[in-house]
Amino acid sequence: MSDRPRLRADVWLWRARFVKTRTEGTRLVSEGGVRVIRGGSSRALDKASAGLAVGDTLAFPHRGGLKLVRIEGVRRGPPAEARALYSDLEGDANADIEGLA
């Protein structure tokens, strides 16, 4: 087991301000809309309680498109700090999106 701190998927989506409430995060995950890429393999999350860690990559629907981000932090802070919780991978030629289709 990894020593990286883990955080529930619904909580992380809320802390990063991709959803307004944890309930919305839970719904997004339970509807099959969130995929995690870890260690070169991709899988759909089926539970909002699935653990996410720094270094994981997430793909999920956001504002009519597909959002691809790498988790950089887990701490909740003011809105200005929420942007530091992830790196946006859209358009990144090095982003590992194999297996998302």
VENDADA-V486027 format. One record per residue. N is the residue number from 1. RES is the residue in three letters. PHI is phi in whole degrees, 0 to 359 (999 if undefined). OMEGA is omega in degrees with one decimal (999 if undefined). Layout:
BEGIN
{{N	RES	PHI	OMEGA} {N	RES	PHI	OMEGA}}
END
This chain:
BEGIN
{{1	MET	999	-177.8} {2	SER	285	177.3} {3	ASP	269	177.4} {4	ARG	289	177.5} {5	PRO	297	-179.7} {6	ARG	247	-179.8} {7	LEU	221	178.2} {8	ARG	304	-179.0} {9	ALA	300	-179.0} {10	ASP	295	179.1} {11	VAL	292	-179.7} {12	TRP	297	178.7} {13	LEU	301	177.9} {14	TRP	288	-179.7} {15	ARG	298	178.9} {16	ALA	279	176.2} {17	ARG	65	171.2} {18	PHE	276	174.6} {19	VAL	231	-177.2} {20	LYS	279	-179.0} {21	THR	223	174.8} {22	ARG	297	178.9} {23	THR	300	176.8} {24	GLU	296	176.8} {25	GLY	296	177.5} {26	THR	300	-179.7} {27	ARG	297	-179.7} {28	LEU	301	179.9} {29	VAL	291	-175.8} {30	SER	293	176.5} {31	GLU	279	177.0} {32	GLY	83	-175.3} {33	GLY	271	-175.2} {34	VAL	240	175.8} {35	ARG	240	176.9} {36	VAL	244	175.4} {37	ILE	246	-177.6} {38	ARG	217	177.1} {39	GLY	62	177.6} {40	GLY	84	177.9} {41	SER	242	-177.2} {42	SER	247	175.5} {43	ARG	211	175.9} {44	ALA	282	175.5} {45	LEU	278	-179.9} {46	ASP	249	179.5} {47	LYS	227	178.1} {48	ALA	295	-179.3} {49	SER	276	179.1} {50	ALA	302	-176.9} {51	GLY	278	175.4} {52	LEU	244	-179.5} {53	ALA	223	175.1} {54	VAL	304	-178.6} {55	GLY	102	176.1} {56	ASP	291	174.5} {57	THR	249	178.9} {58	LEU	243	171.6} {59	ALA	233	-178.1} {60	PHE	200	178.4} {61	PRO	289	-179.9} {62	HIS	206	177.6} {63	ARG	52	175.2} {64	GLY	81	179.4} {65	GLY	223	178.1} {66	LEU	254	179.0} {67	LYS	261	179.7} {68	LEU	233	-177.3} {69	VAL	223	172.7} {70	ARG	254	-179.0} {71	ILE	286	-179.1} {72	GLU	248	-178.5} {73	GLY	197	-177.9} {74	VAL	229	-175.3} {75	ARG	281	176.0} {76	ARG	275	178.1} {77	GLY	212	178.1} {78	PRO	296	-177.7} {79	PRO	309	-179.7} {80	ALA	297	179.6} {81	GLU	278	-178.7} {82	ALA	300	-179.9} {83	ARG	295	179.8} {84	ALA	281	-179.6} {85	LEU	281	-177.8} {86	TYR	208	170.7} {87	SER	249	179.3} {88	ASP	283	-176.8} {89	LEU	258	179.7} {90	GLU	298	179.3} {91	GLY	82	179.2} {92	ASP	280	-178.0} {93	ALA	295	-178.2} {94	ASN	267	-178.1} {95	ALA	293	-178.9} {96	ASP	271	-178.8} {97	ILE	248	178.9} {98	GLU	300	177.2} {99	GLY	91	179.6} {100	LEU	279	-177.4} {101	ALA	289	999}}
END
